[in-house]
Amino acid sequence: MRAPMVLLLFGMIAAIAAGLLAAGVKRVRPGEVAVVERAGAHHRTLSAGTHLLVPLRDRVRARLDLGERVLTLPPRTAHAGDRHQVTVACRVRWTVGDPERAVYAAADGPRSLEHLLDVEIRSAVSGMLAAEVPHRRTELEERLGETMREAGAARGMDVLAVEFDELTPTRPEAARVLPPGVLPGPASPEGAGEAGYPGGGPTGPGRG
């Protein structure tokens, strides 16, 4: 009777050891990283490949895809400096830049970045005439891109670009082509005339 019991006990110990060993082997797929914790704190970040963790001490907190992602800002209206509304829709292309920061510093990084982007767009558009906003698409994309890159870095995100899908005055009368000689520039509400054009209506100053 003693021999079978010894064999059974040995088998149980071997099974437990094999289970612990298997639990300690972690495979990370190409294009991913895994953030590992030990005692509730960040321990290391695993790149693609097979890794051996310490069973019962280490655990994978999160797996992150390193591929490009897109944060979409659905269409919304913003008020230009001449009080006309502009319909705006854009997207932010980004990747994970700092896995540890992305997991611990800003678990809800994309949502907070979306809120900041909305605020920055409204602020930028408020300093322009509605008619000039579409003409300054490139300038706006560069300006917002710089702001989003700085904000994204604090959230472990590497922002690649900000791109507008829509940037047009909501009302047709606000979308009239700027008159000759009037270059797109910052709005000046105090000097805005008819339809928000500085110094007068669409034909310029002194219109009879």
C-alpha positions as CSV (number, residue, x, y, z in Angstrom):
1,M,0.0,0.0,0.0
2,R,2.9,2.4,0.7
3,A,4.4,2.2,-2.8
4,P,1.1,3.2,-4.6
5,M,0.6,6.1,-2.2
6,V,4.2,7.3,-2.8
7,L,3.7,7.1,-6.5
8,L,0.4,9.0,-6.3
9,L,2.0,11.7,-4.1
10,F,4.9,12.0,-6.5
11,G,2.5,12.2,-9.5
12,M,0.6,15.0,-7.8
13,I,3.8,17.0,-7.0
14,A,5.0,16.5,-10.6
15,A,1.6,17.7,-12.0
16,I,1.7,20.8,-9.8
17,A,5.3,21.6,-10.8
18,A,4.4,21.2,-14.5
19,G,1.4,23.4,-14.0
20,L,3.4,26.1,-12.4
21,L,6.1,25.9,-15.0
22,A,3.5,26.2,-17.8
23,A,1.9,29.2,-16.0
24,G,5.3,30.9,-16.0
25,V,5.8,30.6,-19.7
26,K,4.3,33.6,-21.6
27,R,4.3,34.1,-25.3
28,V,4.0,37.6,-26.8
29,R,2.9,37.8,-30.4
30,P,4.8,39.9,-33.0
31,G,3.6,43.5,-32.9
32,E,2.6,43.3,-29.2
33,V,4.2,43.9,-25.8
34,A,3.2,42.6,-22.4
35,V,3.4,44.7,-19.2
36,V,4.4,42.5,-16.3
37,E,3.7,43.2,-12.6
38,R,5.4,41.8,-9.5
39,A,3.9,42.5,-6.1
40,G,1.4,44.9,-7.7
41,A,4.0,47.2,-9.3
42,H,5.5,47.3,-12.8
43,H,8.3,44.8,-13.1
44,R,9.2,44.7,-16.8
45,T,7.8,45.0,-20.3
46,L,8.1,41.9,-22.6
47,S,8.7,42.2,-26.3
48,A,7.6,39.7,-28.9
49,G,8.8,36.1,-28.1
50,T,8.7,33.5,-25.4
51,H,9.5,34.5,-21.8
52,L,9.7,32.8,-18.4
53,L,8.0,34.5,-15.4
54,V,8.3,33.6,-11.8
55,P,5.1,31.6,-11.0
56,L,2.8,33.1,-8.3
57,R,4.9,36.3,-8.2
58,D,4.7,37.7,-11.7
59,R,1.5,38.4,-13.7
60,V,0.8,40.0,-17.0
61,R,-1.1,43.2,-16.3
62,A,-1.9,44.1,-20.0
63,R,-1.0,43.2,-23.5
64,L,-0.7,46.2,-25.9
65,D,-0.9,46.2,-29.7
66,L,1.9,48.3,-31.2
67,G,0.1,48.8,-34.5
68,E,-1.3,52.1,-35.7
69,R,-4.6,53.1,-34.3
70,V,-7.1,55.8,-35.2
71,L,-9.0,58.1,-32.8
72,T,-12.0,59.5,-34.5
73,L,-13.7,62.8,-33.6
74,P,-17.2,62.6,-35.0
75,P,-18.7,65.6,-36.8
76,R,-19.6,68.5,-34.5
77,T,-20.1,72.3,-34.8
78,A,-17.7,75.0,-33.6
79,H,-18.3,78.7,-33.5
80,A,-15.9,80.8,-35.6
81,G,-14.9,84.4,-34.7
82,D,-17.7,85.9,-36.8
83,R,-20.3,83.8,-34.9
84,H,-21.0,81.5,-37.9
85,Q,-20.7,77.8,-37.2
86,V,-18.2,75.4,-38.8
87,T,-18.7,71.7,-39.0
88,V,-15.6,69.8,-38.0
89,A,-14.7,66.1,-38.0
90,C,-11.1,64.8,-37.7
91,R,-9.0,61.8,-36.7
92,V,-5.8,61.2,-34.9
93,R,-3.4,58.5,-36.0
94,W,-1.4,57.1,-33.1
95,T,0.6,54.2,-31.7
96,V,1.6,53.1,-28.3
97,G,4.9,54.9,-27.5
98,D,5.5,54.1,-23.8
99,P,3.7,50.9,-22.8
100,E,4.3,51.4,-19.0
101,R,2.9,55.0,-19.1
102,A,0.0,53.9,-21.3
103,V,-1.0,51.3,-18.7
104,Y,-0.3,53.2,-15.4
105,A,-0.3,56.9,-16.1
106,A,-3.4,57.2,-18.3
107,A,-5.5,54.1,-18.6
108,D,-8.1,56.1,-20.4
109,G,-5.6,58.0,-22.6
110,P,-7.5,58.0,-25.9
111,R,-10.7,59.4,-24.3
112,S,-9.0,62.2,-22.5
113,L,-7.1,63.0,-25.7
114,E,-10.4,63.2,-27.6
115,H,-11.7,65.7,-25.0
116,L,-8.6,67.8,-25.3
117,L,-8.7,67.7,-29.1
118,D,-12.3,69.0,-29.0
119,V,-11.3,71.9,-26.8
120,E,-8.3,72.8,-28.9
121,I,-10.3,72.7,-32.2
122,R,-13.0,75.1,-30.7
123,S,-10.3,77.4,-29.5
124,A,-8.5,77.5,-32.9
125,V,-11.7,78.0,-34.9
126,S,-12.9,80.8,-32.6
127,G,-10.0,82.9,-33.8
128,M,-10.9,82.7,-37.5
129,L,-13.6,83.8,-39.8
130,A,-15.9,80.9,-40.9
131,A,-15.0,81.5,-44.6
132,E,-11.3,81.2,-44.0
133,V,-11.3,78.1,-41.9
134,P,-11.3,75.6,-44.9
135,H,-8.3,77.6,-46.4
136,R,-6.3,77.0,-43.2
137,R,-6.7,73.2,-43.0
138,T,-3.0,72.5,-43.2
139,E,-2.1,75.1,-40.6
140,L,-4.8,73.7,-38.2
141,E,-3.6,70.1,-38.7
142,E,0.0,71.1,-37.9
143,R,-1.0,73.3,-34.9
144,L,-3.2,70.5,-33.4
145,G,-0.7,67.8,-34.3
146,E,1.9,69.6,-32.2
147,T,-0.4,69.9,-29.2
148,M,-1.6,66.3,-29.5
149,R,1.9,65.0,-29.7
150,E,2.8,66.7,-26.5
151,A,-0.4,65.6,-24.7
152,G,-0.1,62.1,-26.2
153,A,3.4,61.6,-24.9
154,A,2.2,62.2,-21.3
155,R,-0.3,59.4,-21.9
156,G,2.2,56.9,-23.4
157,M,0.8,57.6,-26.9
158,D,2.9,58.5,-30.0
159,V,0.7,60.8,-32.1
160,L,1.6,60.5,-35.8
161,A,-0.8,63.1,-37.3
162,V,-4.1,65.0,-37.0
163,E,-6.2,64.9,-40.2
164,F,-9.5,66.6,-40.9
165,D,-12.2,64.7,-42.6
166,E,-14.6,67.7,-42.7
167,L,-13.9,71.4,-42.1
168,T,-16.7,73.6,-43.7
169,P,-19.0,76.4,-42.7
170,T,-22.4,75.1,-41.7
171,R,-24.4,77.8,-43.5
172,P,-23.9,78.4,-47.3
173,E,-23.7,82.2,-46.9
174,A,-20.8,81.8,-44.5
175,A,-18.9,79.7,-47.0
176,R,-18.5,82.4,-49.7
177,V,-15.1,82.7,-51.3
178,L,-13.0,85.3,-49.7
179,P,-12.9,88.5,-51.8
180,P,-9.8,89.3,-53.9
181,G,-7.1,90.9,-51.8
182,V,-8.4,89.6,-48.5
183,L,-6.0,86.9,-47.3
184,P,-7.1,84.3,-44.7
185,G,-6.0,85.6,-41.3
186,P,-7.1,85.8,-37.6
187,A,-10.6,87.1,-37.1
188,S,-11.2,90.6,-35.7
189,P,-14.7,90.7,-34.4
190,E,-14.5,94.5,-33.7
191,G,-13.7,95.3,-37.3
192,A,-15.9,92.6,-38.9
193,G,-18.5,93.8,-41.3
194,E,-21.2,92.1,-43.3
195,A,-20.9,88.3,-43.3
196,G,-17.9,88.7,-41.0
197,Y,-15.5,90.2,-43.6
198,P,-13.2,92.8,-42.2
199,G,-14.0,96.3,-43.3
200,G,-17.2,95.7,-45.1
201,G,-19.2,93.3,-47.2
202,P,-18.1,90.8,-49.9
203,T,-17.1,93.6,-52.3
204,G,-14.9,95.4,-49.7
205,P,-15.0,98.8,-48.1
206,G,-17.0,101.6,-49.5
207,R,-19.7,99.4,-51.1
208,G,-22.7,101.6,-52.1
